[in-house]
Amino acid sequence: MRDYQTYTLTDLMLDEDFIRWVQEQRPADQAFWEKWLRTYPEKRSLVMEARRVLEAVSIRQKYIPAEEVQQETARLLKAIGAAPVRHLTPSITRPFLRRLWPAAAVIILGLTTWLFFKRPPLKTVDTPAYAEQISSRHLIERINHGDRPDTAYLSDGSWIRIAPNSRIAYSSGFDTAAIREVYLSGEAFFQVAKSPHHPFHVITGEVTTVVLGTSFCIRSFEKDTTIQVTVRSGKVSVSGIILTPNQRLVYKKAAQIYQRTLLDHPAIVAPAITDENMIYEDTPVEQVFAQLSKIYGVSIVYDNDLLRKCTVTADLKGETFYHKLDLICRAISAEYEVIDGQVIIQSGGCQ
């Protein structure tokens, strides 16, 4: 018998019996988990989150016309500067495959993400509003009736900056709870203290954000048509979708779909002194992209072999993220496109 009391979110999501319960809903499994949750009610949030993630990633895909898939593939090929692939014959050599693989990796990643976000809406359910969610629980509530942000300091060392006309609720034994849960209605910025054995969840209606030690902002007013999660540092998981610094996830309530984007003004996440060192003289572009990616926490995808001979001579300190990117691309005659919250470089290479 497995000791599910010690299981983490990841452990549950990888457990065969748990997956069978979620996907097949056998009566015996249903009886077991109902009894187990009655015995360990403090684990309900963890179990429900694991179940929510598995249900999100195992939804049957609706039929998508081949023409639409081909159009998306062509767009991704154009974005990375690869030639259209019509047919691969057995005579293709290994060196060619090595050159093709970076492009193929981007295409696979792009198509996988595209298909995931194209999935049909989940079955509509009546999600309890904030007031209903907290009514049966004995929670501490903090409401900001003013016209300026109000900061709440929690017992675990975390703090929350609550926007005007917003409110949060949490348990009195917050720092000792197996799962640190905060209910939010409105908008708030979270600075979460790391505690690996006590996950931090923010519940906003139908969306639960699982925090991995980070700072982020959530906007979820009941009158809004969307819920937005924006990450400043670290990582968060929303329904199985991982967000990293300078990314935003927009959940459209009516359509029940997600869209991951890059912020309009990405902020530096590395020490400020790092930006002062962005002065280059015939520096390999791979090194420049690596430093840019590290400073902003943004993924930059490109063909290493294609750009191996490219170098950059430029003073980028003090420039915004996108201006830096523009200057680098201009130096190597390249272009870029933002797809699914990451930067894709398109270039014909350098001589």
Secondary structure, 3 states (H helix, E strand, C coil): CCCHHHCCHHHHHHCHHHHHHHHHCCHHHHHHHHHHHHHCHHHHHHHHHHHHHHHHHCCCCCCCCHHHHHHHHHHHHHHHCCCCCCCCCCCCCHHHHHHHHHHHHHHHHHHHHHHHHCCCCCCCCCCCCHHHHHHCCCEEEEEECCCCCEEEECCCCCEEEECCCEEEEEECCHHHCCCEEEEEEEEEEEECCCCCCCCEEEEECCEEEEECCCEEEEEECCCCCEEEEEEEECCEEECCEEECCCEEEEEECCCCEEEEEECCCCCCCCCCHHHHCCEEEEEEHHHHHHHHHHHHCCCEECCCCCCCCCEEEEECCCCCHHHHHHHHHHHCCEEEEEECCEEEEEECCCC
